[in-house]
Amino acid sequence: MRNDATPPLSLATAPSSSASISRSSGSARSEPTDLSTWVQERLDTISQRWHQDLRARGDASAVGLNGLMESFLELLVSFLPGLLGPYREQVQPLWTQTAELFGATAARRGLAAGEVIEEFQDLRESIIRLLYQDPPRVSGNPISLRDLLRLSRAVDRGVTHASVGHTDALFFALFEGSGVPDTKADPHLVDEVQAQMAELRRAYREVMEPLRHHDGES
């Protein structure tokens, strides 16, 4: 539990990027050349599978608060290519902020701490299954163990910060006197979370823009 009194649904200022990169002109091929590219080409599939896995648990709360669950999964998955690429240090704070927001919102969905951890861990399982079913087909250049470990560490950090967000939500519910987060679909809460996710998307686009610009010139 944190020692500060920052509300669990607050959004810290997203960092800006001034990093420069160097990529070869042959990197934008139809076939993936690394795990980041492979994930980028399968963002929709990964988020859909993750959502299906959560629904398969038989938990009605997997639909989220007014569609927030689906938006969370899509946003978190969209960060994965950045976490595996040259701007991972700039993307990491956005990933942890979103994971904490995910955990805080899970408390509002009525989930226990163990349940939100299991939900986040399902992301790794969804990706591993897809890697076996649809492996990268790049002759002589398999995905490196380093990239796989980097992906696994990113999920582990997400699990940790989702748990932090969940704990903070419970703490502030206790601090405010109820002891239990209100699980009603408060439209003000939904609007607040959606606004924060929109800001996180914007910050991610700004971080990745130099890379997109460079690829466009390649």
C-alpha positions in Angstrom: 0.0 0.0 0.0 1.2 3.4 -0.8 2.0 6.0 1.8 0.8 9.0 -0.2 -2.8 10.1 -0.4 -3.2 10.2 -4.2 -6.6 8.8 -5.3 -6.2 5.5 -7.1 -7.8 6.8 -10.2 -5.6 9.8 -10.7 -3.3 10.1 -13.7 0.3 11.2 -13.5 1.7 13.4 -16.2 2.9 11.2 -19.0 6.6 11.5 -19.9 7.6 12.8 -23.3 10.2 11.2 -25.5 13.3 12.8 -27.0 15.0 9.5 -27.9 16.4 8.9 -31.3 16.5 5.4 -33.0 18.0 3.7 -36.0 16.1 1.1 -38.0 16.9 -0.6 -41.2 14.8 0.0 -44.3 14.0 -3.7 -44.5 12.2 -3.8 -41.1 8.7 -3.0 -42.5 8.1 -6.3 -44.1 4.9 -8.2 -44.2 6.4 -11.0 -42.1 7.4 -10.2 -38.5 11.1 -9.9 -37.9 10.9 -9.7 -34.1 8.3 -10.1 -31.3 7.4 -6.5 -31.3 6.3 -6.6 -34.9 4.6 -10.0 -34.4 2.5 -8.5 -31.6 1.8 -5.3 -33.5 0.3 -7.3 -36.3 -2.0 -9.3 -33.9 -3.2 -6.6 -31.5 -6.9 -7.3 -32.2 -6.4 -11.1 -31.9 -4.6 -10.9 -28.6 -7.1 -8.5 -27.0 -10.0 -10.6 -28.2 -8.5 -13.8 -26.9 -7.7 -12.2 -23.6 -11.3 -11.1 -23.3 -12.6 -14.6 -24.3 -10.4 -16.1 -21.6 -11.9 -13.8 -19.0 -15.4 -14.5 -20.1 -14.6 -18.2 -20.0 -14.2 -17.9 -16.3 -17.9 -17.5 -16.0 -17.5 -14.1 -14.3 -20.2 -11.7 -15.4 -18.0 -8.8 -14.3 -15.7 -9.6 -17.3 -18.0 -7.4 -19.4 -16.7 -4.5 -17.3 -18.4 -1.2 -16.3 -20.3 0.0 -19.4 -17.7 -1.5 -21.8 -14.6 -0.4 -19.8 -13.3 -3.9 -19.6 -13.0 -4.2 -23.4 -11.4 -0.8 -23.6 -8.9 -1.7 -20.9 -7.8 -4.9 -22.7 -7.4 -3.1 -26.0 -5.4 -0.3 -24.5 -3.1 -2.6 -22.5 -2.4 -4.8 -25.5 -1.7 -1.8 -27.7 1.2 -0.9 -25.4 3.0 -4.3 -25.8 4.9 -3.4 -29.1 6.2 -0.3 -27.5 7.3 -2.2 -24.4 9.3 -4.5 -26.6 10.8 -1.8 -28.8 13.4 1.0 -28.6 11.0 3.3 -26.6 10.2 0.8 -23.8 11.6 3.1 -21.1 9.2 5.8 -22.2 6.2 3.4 -22.6 6.8 1.7 -19.2 5.3 4.5 -17.1 2.2 4.5 -19.3 1.9 0.7 -18.9 2.2 0.8 -15.1 -0.3 3.7 -14.8 -2.8 1.8 -17.0 -2.3 -1.4 -14.9 -3.0 0.5 -11.7 -6.1 2.0 -13.2 -7.2 -1.5 -14.3 -6.7 -2.8 -10.8 -8.6 0.2 -9.2 -11.5 -0.3 -11.6 -11.4 -4.1 -10.9 -12.1 -3.3 -7.3 -15.2 -1.3 -8.4 -16.2 -4.4 -10.4 -16.3 -6.3 -7.1 -13.2 -8.4 -7.8 -10.9 -9.7 -5.0 -7.1 -9.0 -5.2 -6.4 -12.6 -6.4 -9.0 -12.3 -9.1 -7.5 -9.2 -10.7 -4.0 -10.8 -10.6 -5.4 -13.9 -12.4 -7.1 -11.7 -15.0 -3.8 -9.9 -15.8 -1.8 -13.2 -15.9 -4.3 -14.5 -18.5 -2.7 -12.0 -21.0 0.6 -14.0 -20.9 -1.2 -17.3 -21.4 -3.2 -15.8 -24.4 0.0 -14.7 -26.1 1.8 -18.0 -25.5 -1.0 -20.0 -26.9 -1.1 -17.7 -30.0 2.7 -18.0 -30.4 2.3 -21.8 -30.7 -0.7 -21.6 -33.0 0.6 -18.8 -35.2 4.3 -18.7 -34.8 6.5 -16.2 -36.6 7.6 -17.4 -40.0 10.9 -15.7 -40.5 13.5 -18.2 -41.8 16.7 -18.3 -39.8 15.6 -15.4 -37.5 13.5 -16.8 -34.7 12.1 -14.7 -31.9 14.9 -14.2 -29.3 14.7 -15.5 -25.7 15.5 -11.9 -24.7 12.3 -10.6 -26.3 10.2 -13.4 -24.7 11.7 -12.6 -21.2 11.1 -8.9 -21.8 7.4 -9.6 -22.6 7.0 -11.8 -19.5 8.6 -9.2 -17.3 6.2 -6.6 -18.7 3.2 -8.8 -17.8 4.7 -9.4 -14.3 5.0 -5.6 -13.8 1.4 -5.2 -15.0 0.3 -7.8 -12.4 2.1 -6.0 -9.6 0.7 -2.6 -10.5 -2.8 -3.9 -11.0 -2.6 -5.3 -7.5 -1.3 -1.9 -6.2 -4.3 -0.2 -7.9 -6.7 -2.6 -6.4 -5.2 -2.2 -2.9 -5.3 1.6 -3.2 -9.0 1.5 -4.2 -9.8 -0.6 -1.1 -7.7 1.7 1.0 -9.5 4.9 -0.2 -12.9 3.2 0.2 -11.9 2.5 3.9 -10.5 6.0 4.3 -13.8 7.5 3.0 -15.7 5.4 5.5 -17.5 2.6 3.5 -14.7 0.0 3.6 -16.1 -1.5 0.3 -15.8 0.2 -3.1 -19.2 1.0 -4.7 -19.7 -1.5 -7.5 -22.5 0.4 -9.2 -21.8 1.6 -12.7 -21.4 5.3 -11.7 -21.5 7.3 -15.0 -19.1 9.8 -13.5 -16.6 7.1 -12.7 -17.0 5.6 -16.2 -16.4 9.1 -17.7 -13.4 9.7 -15.5 -11.8 6.4 -16.4 -12.5 6.8 -20.1 -10.9 10.3 -20.0 -7.8 8.9 -18.4 -7.5 6.1 -20.9 -7.9 8.6 -23.7 -5.0 10.6 -22.2 -2.9 7.4 -21.9 -3.6 6.6 -25.6 -2.6 10.1 -26.6 0.6 10.0 -24.6 1.5 6.6 -26.2 1.0 8.0 -29.7 3.2 10.9 -28.9 6.0 8.6 -27.6 5.8 6.4 -30.7 5.3 9.1 -33.3 9.0 9.5 -34.1 9.2 5.7 -34.8 6.1 5.8 -37.1 7.6 8.8 -38.9 10.9 7.0 -39.4 9.2 3.9 -40.7 7.1 6.0 -43.1 10.3 7.4 -44.6 11.9 4.0 -44.9 
